[in-house]
Amino acid sequence: MPQIIPIRDLKNTSEISQMCQESDEPIFITKNGYGDMVIMSMKLFEEKMFMLDVYNKLIAAEEQIAEGKVLAGNTSLKSIREKYNV
């Protein structure tokens, strides 16, 4: 379940840092009762960015398949073997 804290609680930085390290989700910061910011640990941020990259590569691959820009596996391997004399 996501954690939601008011912006005034950001004064206690060590507690917020600990919350970020212990949480597997971003922490949402509110200002005047409305969403304002999101904070998370570096580890979680890197994981999210990695997964975003994976999703983008999958989308690109699906687009290539839809456009017919694919080669048969045997053809690709044969081309590589010929190019590098393997």
C-alpha positions in Angstrom: 0.0 0.0 0.0 1.5 3.4 -0.9 2.6 5.7 1.8 1.4 9.3 1.7 2.9 12.0 3.9 2.4 15.7 4.1 5.2 18.0 2.9 5.8 19.3 6.5 7.1 15.8 7.5 10.1 16.2 5.1 11.9 18.2 7.9 12.9 14.8 9.4 15.2 13.7 6.6 16.7 10.7 8.3 13.2 9.2 9.0 12.1 9.9 5.4 15.3 8.3 4.1 14.7 5.2 6.3 11.1 5.0 5.0 12.4 5.1 1.4 14.9 2.4 2.0 12.3 0.1 3.7 9.6 0.7 1.1 9.2 -1.2 -2.2 7.0 1.6 -3.5 7.4 5.3 -4.0 6.3 7.6 -1.2 3.8 10.3 -2.2 4.2 13.8 -0.7 1.1 16.0 -0.4 0.9 19.8 -0.1 -2.3 21.4 1.1 -4.0 18.0 0.7 -3.0 17.5 -3.0 -0.4 15.4 -4.6 2.9 17.3 -5.0 5.9 15.0 -5.2 7.1 11.4 -5.2 10.3 10.2 -3.6 11.9 6.8 -3.6 15.2 5.1 -2.8 18.0 5.0 -5.5 17.6 1.2 -5.6 13.9 1.4 -6.4 14.5 4.2 -8.9 17.1 2.1 -10.8 14.8 -0.9 -10.8 12.0 1.2 -12.2 14.2 2.7 -14.9 15.5 -0.7 -15.9 12.0 -2.0 -16.3 11.0 1.1 -18.3 13.9 0.3 -20.6 12.8 -3.3 -20.9 9.2 -2.2 -21.8 10.5 0.3 -24.4 12.6 -2.4 -26.0 9.6 -4.8 -26.1 7.5 -2.1 -27.7 10.2 -1.5 -30.3 10.5 -5.2 -31.0 6.7 -5.6 -31.4 6.7 -2.7 -33.9 9.5 -4.3 -35.9 7.5 -7.5 -36.0 4.4 -5.7 -37.1 6.4 -4.0 -39.9 7.9 -7.3 -41.0 11.4 -6.2 -40.1 12.4 -9.7 -38.8 14.8 -12.4 -40.0 14.5 -16.1 -39.6 16.8 -17.4 -36.9 18.7 -19.7 -39.3 19.3 -16.9 -41.7 20.6 -14.6 -39.0 23.0 -17.3 -37.6 24.2 -18.1 -41.1 24.9 -14.4 -41.8 26.8 -14.0 -38.6 28.9 -17.2 -39.2 29.8 -16.0 -42.6 30.7 -12.5 -41.5 33.0 -13.7 -38.6 34.1 -17.0 -40.2 32.8 -19.1 -37.3 
